[in-house]
Amino acid sequence: MESGNGNNRQLKSACYSESEQFHSPSVIVIGGGFAGISAARALCDASFKVVLLESRDRIGGRVCTDYSFGFPVDMGASWLHGVCRENPLAPLIGRLGLPLYRTCGDNSVLFDHDLESYALFDADGGQVPEELVTKVGKIFESILKETGKLREENGEEDMSMLRAFSIALERRPDLRQEGLASKVLQWYLCRMEGWFATDADTISLKYWDKEELLPGGHALMVRGYRPVINTLAKGLDIRLNHRVTKVARRYNGVKVTVEDGKTFVADAAVVAVPIGVLKANSIKFEPRLPEWKEEAIANLGVGTENKIAMHFDKVFWPNVEFLGVVASTPYGCSYFLNLHKATGHPVLIYMPAGRLAHDIEKMSDEAAANFAFLQLRRILPDASEPIQYLVSHWGTDINSLGSYSFDAVGKPHELYEKLRIPVDNLFFAGEATSTRFPGMVHGAFSTGLMAAEDCRMRVLDGYGELDLLHPARGEEFASRSVPLLISRM
Ligand SMILES: Cc1cc2nc3c(=O)[nH]c(=O)nc-3n(C[C@H](O)[C@H](O)[C@H](O)COP(=O)(O)OP(=O)(O)OC[C@H]3O[C@@H](n4cnc5c(N)ncnc54)[C@H](O)[C@@H]3O)c2cc1C
C-alpha cells in the first residue's frame, strides 16, 4: 500500500496488480485509538488489506496505561461507563477476564461515583459532614430539575448551564445555599464540569444530557485499558510515528501523505483522529471537506481534563474511593481518585478539568505535581511527598488537542452525526462521531465498527462483489458473552 514519495500517478495500480485489486480491497486507517483500532480490526477480519497510520510511538490514543510506577495507571480513560452486556466492550473485557471496580450504580448525581465511600473537606482541612453532602446533592438535583423546566420554556433558545443555574436559583431562592453548603454545591458543579471536561459556562443547557448512559453504573478498569486495545490490535499492520499531514481523495481511491513525505494509497480511508486535531487543521484535506463537515468540526465542543498521578510510599489518607476539597468556586475545588481502594496501589490521582486544567498545563510537570500535592496538603497537612508522579497534557498534546467532546452552547447535538457521515470514500470515526456515547471509550469503539461497515459496503459496491466478504462487525469480539468480574457489587 505504501507508494513512496509522491510517486502515485494511478492510485490502485501503484500498490496492486489488477488481480490483487479485485480481490483485496484496501483501506488506510488514520489514528490508532479505540476507534481506529476497532475499524482496522473489523476491516481486517472482513479480508480488507488494512494499514493503520498512527502519529505517536504507541497505540491507544486517549487510552494510555502507564507502567512506570511498576503497575498500571490509566492516564487517559479509566472507567467503563455502563457495566452491562449491552456495552459493546463488555464481551471483550469479559473474555479477557479483566477485573472491574464499580464506583457507582445507575443515576448517580455525581456521574461516575455514588456517595458510598468518600471524604470531602473544606480548604482548612475540616471534614464536611456526610449529611450535608447528601442534602446538598439533593439540592443540586432539584436545581437540575429547575434548569430542565427552563429548557422546556426556552424552546429553541439555548444557554449555558451556569446561566441556567443562576436563573434557577433566582426563581427558587429556597435552593440557594450559604456558607459550607454553598461550597459543597460548587463542588457538585465542579464534578459536572469534570464529566464534560469543560466549565459550566460553556456547557449547553439544551443538550448536556443527550448522551446515552448504559445501565450498570460505572467501573474502573483495575488493570488498565491497555490489555483491551492490545488484544484488538493483534496482527494488524500498524505504522507508528506516522503523522498524517494530507488526505487526498480521488474518484478511485485515497492518497494519504505522512510528515516525512511518504505516501500511502488505498480504496478508502477511515479518519479516526481526535476532534481537536481536526479543529487544528493539521491534516489538509484535498479537495476541502464540504462546508457542513467543516462546520461540524468547528462547532463541536472539546474540553480538557487531565490527570496528575501521585505515587506515595505508603497510604496516609482515608480508605475511601475519592477525596474532595470544596471551595467557593468550582475552579477552587479539587477531586482525588484513590486508586488504592480499587487496585491496592498507593496512588492518588488529581483530576482538574476545564480552565483549571488549561492553566495547569501551562506549568512544568514538576510545578503541576507540586500544585496537586499542595491541594492535598491543604486537607491532609501530614501528607508525605510523592515518590513518583505522572502528568498528562491532553489539551496541548498535538496528538489529541483536547480530552473529549461536549455539546457547546447554541450548537446542535446533530453535529456528532454530521462529523460521522462519510464524504465519498472517507469515513469518520472517533468518540466525537458518536451520537449515543460521545466522549467515551465504548463510543469510540462502536464508531470504529460503524465506519468499518460503511466502508466495506461502499468499497465492495465499487468492486461489484458485495457478497464476497464478511460483514465488518468485529464478530470475534462481539459474540461470546462472558460475565464481567466486578468488585463492590
Ligand atoms: C483524562 C481523560 C479521562 C477519560 N476518562 C474516560 C473514562 O474513564 N471512560 C471513558 O469511557 N472515556 C474516558 N475518556 C475519553 C476516552 O479516552 C476517549 O473518548 C476515547 O479514548 C477516544 O478514542 P478515539 O479513538 O476516538 O481517539 P484517540 O484515542 O485520541 O485516538 C486517535 C489517535 O489518532 C492519533 N493521531 C492524531 N493525529 C494524528 C495524525 N495526524 N496522523 C495519525 N494519527 C494521528 C492519536 O495519536 C491517537 O492515537 C477520557 C479521556 C481523557 C483524556
The ligand as an SDF file (V2000), in Angstrom:
LIG
                    3D

 53 58  0  0  0  0  0  0  0  0999 V2000
   -8.1100   12.2860   31.0520 C   0  0  0  0  0  0  0  0  0  0  0  0
   -9.1690   11.5070   30.3170 C   0  0  0  0  0  0  0  0  0  0  0  0
  -10.0330   10.6990   31.0270 C   0  0  0  0  0  0  0  0  0  0  0  0
  -11.0060    9.9720   30.3550 C   0  0  0  0  0  0  0  0  0  0  0  0
  -11.7850    9.1090   31.0630 N   0  0  0  0  0  0  0  0  0  0  0  0
  -12.6110    8.2800   30.4090 C   0  0  0  0  0  0  0  0  0  0  0  0
  -13.2110    7.2050   31.0990 C   0  0  0  0  0  0  0  0  0  0  0  0
  -12.9610    6.9990   32.2840 O   0  0  0  0  0  0  0  0  0  0  0  0
  -14.0500    6.4020   30.4010 N   0  0  0  0  0  0  0  0  0  0  0  0
  -14.3150    6.5900   29.0810 C   0  0  0  0  0  0  0  0  0  0  0  0
  -15.1030    5.8320   28.5020 O   0  0  0  0  0  0  0  0  0  0  0  0
  -13.7070    7.5920   28.3870 N   0  0  0  0  0  0  0  0  0  0  0  0
  -12.8570    8.4080   29.0190 C   0  0  0  0  0  0  0  0  0  0  0  0
  -12.1550    9.3520   28.3240 N   0  0  0  0  0  0  0  0  0  0  0  0
  -12.4400    9.5330   26.8920 C   0  0  0  0  0  0  0  0  0  0  0  0
  -11.8170    8.4300   26.0550 C   0  0  0  0  0  0  0  0  0  0  0  0
  -10.4690    8.2930   26.3950 O   0  0  0  0  0  0  0  0  0  0  0  0
  -11.9530    8.8030   24.5820 C   0  0  0  0  0  0  0  0  0  0  0  0
  -13.2980    9.0890   24.2940 O   0  0  0  0  0  0  0  0  0  0  0  0
  -11.5180    7.6850   23.6420 C   0  0  0  0  0  0  0  0  0  0  0  0
  -10.3800    7.0220   24.1070 O   0  0  0  0  0  0  0  0  0  0  0  0
  -11.2760    8.3020   22.2780 C   0  0  0  0  0  0  0  0  0  0  0  0
  -10.8740    7.3250   21.3610 O   0  0  0  0  0  0  0  0  0  0  0  0
  -10.6570    7.7400   19.8380 P   0  0  0  0  0  0  0  0  0  0  0  0
  -10.2110    6.5380   19.1290 O   0  0  0  0  0  0  0  0  0  0  0  0
  -11.8440    8.4720   19.3480 O   0  0  0  0  0  0  0  0  0  0  0  0
   -9.4940    8.8390   19.8770 O   0  0  0  0  0  0  0  0  0  0  0  0
   -7.9880    8.6900   20.3510 P   0  0  0  0  0  0  0  0  0  0  0  0
   -7.8920    7.6470   21.4030 O   0  0  0  0  0  0  0  0  0  0  0  0
   -7.4890   10.0390   20.6910 O   0  0  0  0  0  0  0  0  0  0  0  0
   -7.2440    8.1410   19.0650 O   0  0  0  0  0  0  0  0  0  0  0  0
   -6.8820    8.9770   17.9970 C   0  0  0  0  0  0  0  0  0  0  0  0
   -5.4900    8.6000   17.5450 C   0  0  0  0  0  0  0  0  0  0  0  0
   -5.1330    9.4150   16.4360 O   0  0  0  0  0  0  0  0  0  0  0  0
   -3.7450    9.7010   16.5420 C   0  0  0  0  0  0  0  0  0  0  0  0
   -3.4480   10.8680   15.7120 N   0  0  0  0  0  0  0  0  0  0  0  0
   -3.6400   12.1720   15.9980 C   0  0  0  0  0  0  0  0  0  0  0  0
   -3.2470   12.9350   14.9570 N   0  0  0  0  0  0  0  0  0  0  0  0
   -2.8080   12.0900   14.0020 C   0  0  0  0  0  0  0  0  0  0  0  0
   -2.2740   12.2670   12.7040 C   0  0  0  0  0  0  0  0  0  0  0  0
   -2.1260   13.4820   12.1640 N   0  0  0  0  0  0  0  0  0  0  0  0
   -1.8820   11.1660   11.9910 N   0  0  0  0  0  0  0  0  0  0  0  0
   -2.0240    9.9190   12.5190 C   0  0  0  0  0  0  0  0  0  0  0  0
   -2.5170    9.7040   13.7470 N   0  0  0  0  0  0  0  0  0  0  0  0
   -2.9320   10.7670   14.4770 C   0  0  0  0  0  0  0  0  0  0  0  0
   -3.5420    9.9180   18.0240 C   0  0  0  0  0  0  0  0  0  0  0  0
   -2.1980    9.8020   18.4020 O   0  0  0  0  0  0  0  0  0  0  0  0
   -4.4240    8.8270   18.6060 C   0  0  0  0  0  0  0  0  0  0  0  0
   -3.7230    7.6360   18.8280 O   0  0  0  0  0  0  0  0  0  0  0  0
  -11.1440   10.0740   28.9460 C   0  0  0  0  0  0  0  0  0  0  0  0
  -10.2680   10.8860   28.2330 C   0  0  0  0  0  0  0  0  0  0  0  0
   -9.2830   11.5940   28.9040 C   0  0  0  0  0  0  0  0  0  0  0  0
   -8.3160   12.4210   28.1110 C   0  0  0  0  0  0  0  0  0  0  0  0
  1  2  1  0
  2  3  1  0
  2 52  2  0
  3  4  2  0
  4  5  1  0
  4 50  1  0
  5  6  2  0
  6  7  1  0
  6 13  1  0
  7  8  2  0
  7  9  1  0
  9 10  1  0
 10 11  2  0
 10 12  1  0
 12 13  2  0
 13 14  1  0
 14 15  1  0
 14 50  1  0
 15 16  1  0
 16 17  1  0
 16 18  1  0
 18 19  1  0
 18 20  1  0
 20 21  1  0
 20 22  1  0
 22 23  1  0
 23 24  1  0
 24 25  2  0
 24 26  1  0
 24 27  1  0
 27 28  1  0
 28 29  2  0
 28 30  1  0
 28 31  1  0
 31 32  1  0
 32 33  1  0
 33 34  1  0
 33 48  1  0
 34 35  1  0
 35 36  1  0
 35 46  1  0
 36 37  1  0
 36 45  1  0
 37 38  2  0
 38 39  1  0
 39 40  1  0
 39 45  2  0
 40 41  1  0
 40 42  2  0
 42 43  1  0
 43 44  2  0
 44 45  1  0
 46 47  1  0
 46 48  1  0
 48 49  1  0
 50 51  2  0
 51 52  1  0
 52 53  1  0
M  END
$$$$
